[in-house]
Amino acid sequence: MSYRAPVEEVAFFLKTCTALPLLMEQGLVDLSFDVVDPVLEEAGKFAASVIAPLDKVADKQGCTLKDGTVTTPEGWRAAYEAWTAAGWSSVAAEEEFGGQHLPTSVTSALTEFWNSASPAFGIGGVLTMGAIEALTAHGAPELQQTYLTKMVAGTWTGTMNLTEPQAGSDLAALRAKAVKQADGTYRVFGTKIFISYGEHDIAENIVHLVLARLPDAPAGTRGISLFLVPKVLVNADGSFGERNDVVCAGIEHKLGLHGSPTCTMVFGEKGEGAIGYLVGEENRGLACMFTMMNNARLAVGIQGVAVAERATQRAFAYAKDRRQGKAPGFEGSAPIIAHPDVKRMLLTMRAETDAARAICLKTADALDRAHRLPDPSARAAALAEASLLTPVAKAFSTDIGIEVASTGVQVHGGMGYVEETGAAQHLRDARIFAIYEGTNGIQAIDLVTRKLPQEGGDVVNAVIADYRDIAAEVAALNAPDFGHTGVRLAEAVDALARATRKMLDWLPSDQAKALAGATPYLRLFARAAGGAYLAKVALAAYGERAAGGTDPRLAARIALARFFAENLATEAKGLEEAVTSGANGVLEAEAVLAVA
Amino acid sequence: MSYRAPVEEVAFFLKTCTALPLLMEQGLVDLSFDVVDPVLEEAGKFAASVIAPLDKVADKQGCTLKDGTVTTPEGWRAAYEAWTAAGWSSVAAEEEFGGQHLPTSVTSALTEFWNSASPAFGIGGVLTMGAIEALTAHGAPELQQTYLTKMVAGTWTGTMNLTEPQAGSDLAALRAKAVKQADGTYRVFGTKIFISYGEHDIAENIVHLVLARLPDAPAGTRGISLFLVPKVLVNADGSFGERNDVVCAGIEHKLGLHGSPTCTMVFGEKGEGAIGYLVGEENRGLACMFTMMNNARLAVGIQGVAVAERATQRAFAYAKDRRQGKAPGFEGSAPIIAHPDVKRMLLTMRAETDAARAICLKTADALDRAHRLPDPSARAAALAEASLLTPVAKAFSTDIGIEVASTGVQVHGGMGYVEETGAAQHLRDARIFAIYEGTNGIQAIDLVTRKLPQEGGDVVNAVIADYRDIAAEVAALNAPDFGHTGVRLAEAVDALARATRKMLDWLPSDQAKALAGATPYLRLFARAAGGAYLAKVALAAYGERAAGGTDPRLAARIALARFFAENLATEAKGLEEAVTSGANGVLEAEAVLAVA
């Protein structure tokens, strides 16, 4: 099945549901849709024609490790070179380092396209982009000078080295160490695991960002520093020096994402340590890493959207083609898309995918406002909004990435279970997104314990008020096409509002209850947010149609918002109950754990 | 991680929540728990010690096909021979053919154990058992004579040959044909796909049950006949004759269940047809096949439970061992089981698994009553109850099989994505259960269109009344350990009752709406049923504790029923809304399908 990037869908969202038109109008981005539209179009074509055809082959071949050298799948390097040559590696970075500095809402759409075409390919770009952000924000000028231009051009790639065997979600347990040298450099020692693209053959050099502890560092997360450790050392004139003492000691045999080498990296194995350079200040590494993590979290959410989109396209194509059973209006066997139960599966896939995309693009939009608006308080408010939405974007999108891919297998019936078909690969690929860059449990805890209390709850309450306005607007419109959308959406928003109050009440004194309900709370949040954003899209579509628009997609957007509100947002009440009255049942279930 | 069969859990359920004690007391089964307990115990040991150790190796090796011969994984044949030698292949069959004729509630528990140990191994037994049932019910005496004893002994295995490339869920589209010969035998021609254990090297002969059409047969499902086609022909004296003209032309490369060969079977390739024997009457093959399908559907539900159980055990073991982060009461890093969010994941896994098992065992219990009670009307009522519960048992258990296995991966974090750990295999294996033996969509349609209208709705209403009684009993008890169980359960049952009424209203005149809501309706049914059965278990546990019982599992059963009611049964209201007011949004969403 060939992939078709959802260019029109993204463009419609950017034009009707984000601040991008306003930023353009006010000259806060030096851009117009005359540029953005062709960029989306070209990226979609590149993803579909150059990257997508490699995805299944890469899954089959995987990566191999021999004597510290990783060989990526056939065609991988050529595709990567074509991708960088076309300028796609540089879309997000600052112009100073050769980047195009496009708005995050636009680059997020591009991230989706690459990752729909092949998430194993796309994750490499996600990590390099994160490393670029961290270096841009925290790197010393000479480090930026040496490394950033090359990374932005894609000549060199970047990695994030956080995880150690005993330190996954718990970064406080990190043991890798770094020792300062007389010349101001550091020597880094330790073993890192699960390092995506830690070693590969697609680019000349690899810039590892590594978390490690100084000998005299405080315990816990306040004693972690961030270091840049290049695979090949770079001389002052930019020429390559010696190979640094960092090697790939193993690659994982994984459920999916086979085209992406997941490496165990050993630093300083030879004894004297890998040469590293401090990024930011000593013992402030976690803050630096979070710069890249937040970006990466949104990008991983987009990976979830991306695979969901691909799985949805594949399921629709199959369901239109495959004939089984009778249905009104069809001679002989009907295509299975005509069966109400299959329709429900397909609509669920499409609605969850588009809702997750909307949440991700609204997060990106908040980041754009945070970075581009002139008014400092508006910027701060937008940044707080982005902070709030990021864990929702990451966790919800990756959860539905798995669910949608799984439903895609189901739509294919027995053929879905056969690897040749391709549907199963999406499920295998998507499964990691809920885990890496902070598990979805960690995201839920971050949302509840750190993001809800922002400004005493004002940030979340403003967002909820926005959702309520959208529901009210739909209700006021009272258009038959929207069915019960207004009512169902208002119910979901009310449920979110009540659960939010309960969470804020619990946080100071009863945190365990808040933690016990964090995951259903995040899902509840996404039910209201997804429903609201899809309704916002639908309202815009309704407006265009009323103004004479005839694109059949306008009606589709309204029908989709309705389906989401009536069939998926309805989960909100039950989720609220799980949050507000289910916690004791979790916390008092020690008896179950004791006998397990 | 070693597998431990949930022997005590099953025994407690059989003793407190099924008719088995009554059937024993009244001499309707020739059995006591003095026999059943050791049978469960021994089966659990066999599953854990002989089968379970092969599961991962089999997944890695898979099966190979060369010149029509399938080689199964190392150890597979020896394990199968040990399994049959120990008598495990014969537990369900009639005594007349060498079977032990144990109650279905007991054999279902055994089916769970084999499939927890290895579903790729277990599915072979499931299919042979189905074939035995069909032959027992519909086979002519001479066919039974020749084949059944060997199949019951496990010397020969059985298959179900339904699916063809153009006929998956739609059996009316079958094209395989059969031509009657002068000697009363038939010649069978055609290609069947997705035939589990269609060819293998673990037993001497394979007895294929094949659906095919006679030349003059009516179109559609009323023109399908069932044939027995042995791999090796059997002479009148029971000795082997020639090889029949049926060959394995290919095996599938699947997402999981690698130890189970999934074959493309070609009948009559040489031109004269494979020799076959009619089972039952001409053109009545579908009815015969449904005998084996219903049994197999329950068994596949149990496969879902089985893999969920294994995944749950693995996740608990990991969560007790893996240390990350701080938690009250732990020096240094705490085991992740101490974190409320992880607790919720583990409790969800355990609760869904036990609820699904309860639904399956209650289905089996209804079958036992249908076959063993003396009163014909009680038997008929029990059979109708089993018919009603079978699609719920199949679809819900296999849905949660996937969900629980996926959550199991999540509990393991990054390690869950590495194949070596074993968690990912459960997800890969479980994914097929929702598809084979009738997709879960087909189950939901069967439930709504064929099972709800039984006796004008009396059958379903009686079951709902039973659930309501359980909720009322919990509420009346008013014991603090149960939390809000009574209220939440009553709400779920009320939601089910309302949705059921709506479905029954729609069926005669508005079937598309009923079909559009079938899947959420089935889930709603399982939310009420699972909650009620777990509460029934909890009430029994409460009673034992009140009578002085000190087993810590008693408290665990109460806590689990509470968790389910307060955190999972709460989905009921939203599901009801999707069923009762979401259908239009499905049926009127043509605009979405049109632009896809």
Interface residues (C-beta under 8 A of the other chain):
Chain A: T163 Q166 A167 G168 S169 D170 A172 A173 I193 F194 E252 H253 K254 L255 G256 Q313 F316 K320 R323 Q324 G325 S333 I337 H339 P340 D341 V342 K343 R344 M345 L346 L347 R350 I402 S406 V409 Q410 G413 G414 G416 Y417 V418 E419 E420 A424 L427 R428 R431 I432 A434 I435 Y436 T439 N440 G441 A444 I445 G483 H484 R488 A512 L515 A516 A518 T519 P520 P552 R553 A555 A556 I558 A559 L560 R562 F563 A565 E566 N567 L568 T570 E571 A572 K573 G574 L575 E577 A578 S581 G582 A583 N584 G585 V586 L587 E588 A589 E590 A591 V592 L593 A594 V595 A596
Chain B: T163 Q166 A167 G168 S169 D170 A172 A173 I193 F194 E252 H253 K254 L255 G256 T312 Q313 F316 K320 R323 Q324 G325 S333 I337 H339 P340 D341 V342 K343 R344 M345 L346 L347 R350 I402 S406 V409 Q410 G413 G414 G416 Y417 V418 E419 E420 A424 L427 R428 R431 I432 A434 I435 Y436 T439 N440 G441 A444 I445 G483 H484 R488 A512 L515 A516 A518 T519 P520 P552 R553 A555 A556 I558 A559 L560 R562 F563 A565 E566 N567 L568 T570 E571 A572 K573 G574 L575 E577 A578 S581 G582 A583 N584 G585 V586 L587 E588 A589 E590 A591 V592 L593 A594 V595 A596
